[in-house]
Amino acid sequence: MINSCAIDLNEGAGIVQLIYAQPKKEACEFIGQASASDGGMVSGDFMSDADIHKGAANQMKNKAYEMGGNLVYIHQQFDENAKLTSTKTKQTMMGFVYRCDGLKQVQPKDTPE
């Protein structure tokens, strides 16, 4: 039996917020761009649409957190296999990562001395 599930959220990445409107430039510093995907032509057939979306969102939060961001403006989101199947088999998000005042901040990692 094939068992497939969404990408896990890494420790700390839960502080990252995903939004669909551009943040105010006065409160946020642009860090960079990121993309995230989950599903695929094989594994996507065994995952619910909700799990595919959750996996892509978790991967985006993980990447943003690693970059030092706490907010991602999702610029584009699409199902790459929309013409091949009626369900989401692979979802991709493309976004802009920001570090914004007033939101929880990424904690510095402990560095060995």
C-alpha positions in Angstrom: 0.0 0.0 0.0 1.4 3.4 -0.9 1.1 6.0 1.8 1.9 9.6 1.0 1.5 12.7 3.2 2.3 16.4 3.1 5.8 17.8 3.7 6.4 18.4 7.4 6.8 21.9 8.9 10.3 22.3 10.3 10.8 23.5 13.9 10.4 27.2 14.2 8.9 27.7 10.7 5.4 27.9 12.1 6.0 31.7 12.7 6.0 32.3 8.9 2.8 33.7 7.6 1.6 33.3 4.0 -0.4 36.1 2.5 -1.9 36.9 -1.0 -1.5 40.7 -0.9 1.7 42.6 -1.0 2.9 43.8 2.4 3.5 47.4 3.3 7.1 48.3 2.4 7.4 50.6 5.5 7.1 47.6 7.9 8.8 44.8 5.8 12.3 44.2 4.4 12.4 42.2 1.2 14.8 39.2 1.6 14.4 37.2 -1.6 12.2 34.9 -3.7 11.3 31.3 -3.0 9.2 28.5 -4.7 7.7 25.4 -3.2 5.9 22.3 -4.6 4.3 19.1 -3.4 2.7 16.2 -5.1 3.7 14.9 -8.5 2.4 12.6 -11.3 2.8 9.5 -9.1 2.6 10.6 -5.4 0.0 13.2 -6.2 -2.5 10.6 -7.1 -2.4 9.2 -3.6 -2.6 12.5 -1.8 -5.7 14.6 -1.1 -5.9 18.1 -2.6 -5.7 19.5 1.0 -2.5 17.5 1.7 -0.9 18.7 -1.5 -1.7 22.3 -0.7 -0.5 21.9 3.0 2.8 20.3 1.8 3.5 23.1 -0.6 2.7 25.7 2.1 4.9 23.9 4.6 7.8 23.8 2.2 7.4 27.5 1.5 7.3 28.3 5.2 10.4 26.1 5.8 12.3 27.9 3.0 11.3 31.4 4.2 12.3 30.6 7.8 15.7 29.3 6.6 16.2 32.6 4.7 15.3 34.6 7.9 11.9 35.6 6.8 8.6 35.7 8.7 6.2 36.5 5.9 5.7 35.3 2.3 3.6 37.2 -0.3 2.4 34.4 -2.5 2.8 35.9 -6.0 1.7 32.9 -8.0 0.1 29.5 -7.1 -0.9 26.9 -9.6 -1.6 23.2 -10.3 1.1 22.1 -12.8 -0.9 19.1 -14.0 -4.3 20.8 -14.3 -4.7 19.8 -17.9 -4.0 16.1 -17.2 -6.3 15.5 -14.2 -9.3 17.0 -12.5 -7.6 16.8 -9.0 -4.5 18.6 -7.8 -1.6 16.2 -8.4 1.2 18.8 -8.0 0.8 22.3 -6.5 3.5 25.0 -6.8 3.7 28.3 -5.0 6.0 31.2 -5.9 6.5 34.0 -3.5 8.5 36.9 -2.1 10.0 36.5 1.3 10.0 39.4 3.8 11.2 40.1 7.4 8.4 42.2 8.9 8.2 44.3 12.1 5.4 43.4 14.4 5.5 39.7 13.6 7.4 37.0 15.4 11.0 37.0 14.4 13.3 34.2 13.4 15.5 33.3 16.3 19.2 33.0 15.6 20.6 29.5 15.6 23.1 28.5 18.3 26.6 28.6 16.9 29.3 26.5 18.3 32.3 28.4 19.8 
